[in-house]
Amino acid sequence: MIRKILEAIESNGRFLVAAHRNPDGDAIASTLALGNALREMGKETTTFNADPVPSSYLFLPGADAMVQQVSDRPQFFEVGFILDSGELSRAGDYLKDRCRTLVNIDHHRNAEVFGAINYLDPDASSTGILIHRLLKNYPRYRFSSAVATCIYTAILSDTGSFRFANTDKESFQVAAELLDYGIDPCQIASHLYENQEARIYQLLGQALSSLKLSQGGRVASISVSLEEMEKTGTSPVHTDGFINYPRSIRGVEVALFFRQDQPNLFKVGFRSRKGIDVGSLARSLGGGGHANASGATLEGSLHEIQEKVLARLDALLSATA
């Protein structure tokens, strides 16, 4: 599969690189890693996301060139890379009409097979790892500091700074290799974890005040409303990482984050440990993701959705008790 992608890069000149909306660190950093590399190869490249780059990732090389709109001309791009999206709709169904060939690169389990070329590996810790494998095999390409910084950030983000269960030998090996290309791990960590806006912590305070424990402390949940985001001048993009707070509580096996995106619409995030497959739970609710990190979007009031999710979760936990 890598060979087919490399042939597509070699034989074409105009590229789109995109990832899912409401992007996390892996989505943004992987997009910029591949986008920067293609430009370094002399390719005409557009990096795109339907939502703005989160403030924590604006330091990444190429972030200022990412756009939120693309040409509406049919097949304007010769090749479109859709990264880390699980399914095409999360990046934008209309993108298939803008690109002659779609290349789907993803590490989500049960990812949709929508590309003419599909490079899918659910055992990879991040999409950044897949981009590294791809570029490592491209003849005559040497990693720049800019590309290495983006790949390292993607890995660091999706492994929770090498704390999550998806952290594996390859993650450490690639991270160590990237040091040879002049990246600054201390500076990257500082940008990600020591450069937050005060309003994010104001919103986080609201979220933590909603903390609920259930199932004898096995489940912890927090929530954020539209009103709270409006009062703090924040948006959904500022909630990245909030779910890690209930997840970090002693004894908690499943963490839930209920984020109101519209008056009657909530994005529900799931994180788990100890082999509890919240990916299957998310899929049963119309969402998707990984075994230990997933999400779904549900309609209803917060109370209705919490009851529905907790009922499904009770059954899952009973089966793994």
N, C-alpha and C positions, 0 to 999 in steps of 0.2 A: 504493500500500500504506500509506503514511503517513496518507493521508486516512482510510482505513478504521480504522486504529488510533485516530486522533483522534476519530472518531465513536464508537468503543467507549468511550473515556474520557469523552466528553461525556454519553453516554446511560446510564451506569452509575455505581453508587456504592460497590460493595464489591469490592476488588481484592486479588489475591495477586501478589507479585513474588518469583520464585525463580530460582536458577541451579544449576549442577552442584555435586555434592558434592566434597569436597576442593577448595574454591574457591581460585582464584588472585586476584590483585589486580583483574583486569578483571571477574571474576564478582562479587566482593563489592562493588566500588565502583559497578558498573553497577546492581546490585540496589538499593543505597542511594540512588543518584542518582534513579532512577525512583520508588522508594518515597517519598523525601522530597518530590519534586515533586508526586506524587499527593496526599500529605497537605496540602501547601501549597494545592492546589486544592480542599481540603475533602472529599477522598475518604477513605472508611474503608479503610485499607490495611494488609496484613500482609506484612512482608518475612521470607523463610524461606530457610534452607539446612539440609540434613540434618546438616552438620558445623558446628562452632563457627567464629566469625570468627577468622582467624589473628591472633596478637597484634600483628603489625606494622600491622594495619588497624583496630585498636580505636579509633584516634583519629578515624576518619571519623564525621561526623554521622549519627546514627541507628543506629550499630553496636550500641548497648546495647539497642535495641528489636528486633533480629533474633531470630527464634525458630527452634527446631529441631523443632517439632511443629506440625501444623496440624489444624484441625477434621476429624473423620472423617465429617461430615455430607455426603451427596451434594450436589454443586453448591452448596456453601456460599458460594463466591465467584462473583460474576457474571462477572468476567474474571480470568483467570490469565495473567500474563506469565512466560514461561520464557525466560531469557536465557543466551546464551553456552554452551549445553549440547551442541551437536552432535547429540544424540538425547535424547528424552524420558527414557529410562531413567537417564541420568546425573543428572537432577534428581529423578526419582521417577515411575514410571509411574502410580502411584495418584493423582497430582495431576490427571489428566484427569477423574477421577470427582468431584473436589472443586470443579471450575470449570465453569460453564455454557459459557464460551467460552475457548479457549486461544489466546494470541498468542505466536508463536514469533519471537524476535528473536535473530539470530546472525550471526557473521561467519566461521564455520568452513566451509571448502570441503567439498562433499558432505554438508552438514548434512541431517539427516532433516527431511522436511516433515510435521510432525505437528499443526500448529495449524490452527484455522479461519482464522486470518490468519497469514501467514508473511512476515516482513520479513527477508530473507536477502541479505547482501552480502559475499561472500568477499574483496572488494577493500578493505573497510574495515579499518583498522589494529586496531580493537578494537570490542567491543560498546559501549563508552563513546561512541564516535563516533556509533553508530546512535542511542543515547539522546539525544545532543545534537541530531542532525538532527530527531528526533521532537519534542522540546520546543521547538526553535527555530520549528517550524511550528504550535505550539499557540497559538491566538488568546488574547490577554490575559495570557499567561504571561511573566513576567520571571524570569530565573535568579536564585536566591538564592546567597549565598556557600556555603551548605551543599551545594547541588546542584552548583555549579561545582567545589567542592573534590573531590567524588566523581568527577565526569567527568574532571577533570584527572588524578586518581590512576589511574583506569582506563586512560587513554591512556599515562601515564608507565609504568605497570606492563607493559602488553602490548607496548610498543615497546622495552622494555629501556632506559628513559630515553633514548629516541630514538636507540638504537644499532642496533636490529634492522632487517632488510630490509623489514619491513612499514611502517616509518616513511615517511610521504609528506607531500605539501604540506598536505593537509587536517589532518593531525595537528598540524603547527606552527601552522596558521591558527586552529584551534579552541583550542589551548593558549594562544595569544596573546590571543584574544578573552576567554577565561575570566579573564584578569588584570583585566579591567574590572569583575568582580563581587566583588573583594575577597579573592581567594584568596592564599595565602602559599606560593609554590613552595619557598622555602627550608625552611619548617617542614614541608611535606609530604615533601620529600626527607629531612629529618632523621628524621621518624617511620619512613620506609620503610627507610633505610639506616644510621641511626646510633642505633638504639633496640632492638638485638637482645638477647635473653636469653643469658647465658653458656652455658646448656646447649645452645643451638643451635650455638654454635661448638665445643663439645665433640663434638657429633654430626658436625659438618662435618669436624673433624679425623679422626674415624674414617673418614668417607667418602673424604677425600683420600688417606688411607693405602692405600686399595684401588685407586688410580689405575693403569690399564693403558693402554698405547698399542699400537696394531696398525696394519696396512696402511701400514707405513713412516711412522707418525706422523700419518696422515690421520684416524684414529679414536681417540678417547679415551673411557674409560668409568670410572665409579665406582659403588659400590654401598653400600647400607645394609641392615643386617639387623634383625629384630625384637629380637634380643638387644642390639644396640647402642642401639636406641631405648629399650629398657627400662632399660639401665644409665645412660643420660643423662637419663632422665625426659622423653623427647620422644615425639612421635607423627608420623605422616605429614605432618600439616599444617605441621610445623616444617621440612620439607625444601624448601619453595618456594624456587626460585632456585639450588639446589645444582648443577643441571646447567650453569649458566652458567660454573662454574669450569673443567671440562674443555673447554668450548666456547672459553674464552679463551686456550687454549694455542696458541702459534705453530705454524702448519702444520696444525692440526686442522680438518677439514672436517665431520666428524660427531661429535657428543658423545652419549653414552648414559648414562642413570642408571637403575640397577636398584634398586628399593625393595621390600623384602619387606613385604607387607601382611598375609599370613597364612602359616602354616607352609609351605604349598606353592603360594603365590600371590605373584607379583611384578608391580608396576606398572613398566613400562619407558618412560622418557621419551626422546625423540629431538630433537636440535637440529642444524641443518645450515647451511651457507653455500655459496656458489659454485654455486647453482642445483641442488643435490642435493635431490630430492623425497623427504624422509623421510615425508611424509604418505601417499604410495602404499605405502611400506614398512609403516607402521603399519596401514593398511587391510588389507594382505595378511596381517597377524597378528591381525585381528579388532578393531583399534582405529580411530583416526581422528585428525583434526586438520588442521593447515595444512601447506603444502609444506615450510616450514622449522622447524616446531614441532609435534610430534605425540606420541602415546603409545598404548600398548596394555597390556592385562593378560593375563598368561600363567601357566599352571600348570606346575609342575615345580620341580626344584632350581635353584639359582642357576647352577650349571655347565651344566645342560641348556639353560636358557633363554639363557644367554650364547652357547652354541654355535649354537643355532637362529637367534638374532638376527644374529650375526656372519656366518653362512653366507648369510642373505638380504642382508645389507649388502654382503658381498663381491661378490655378483652385481650389485647396484645400482651400486657404485663402479666395477666393471669396465666397465659400460655407459657411465659418464660420465668415464672416464679420458682 
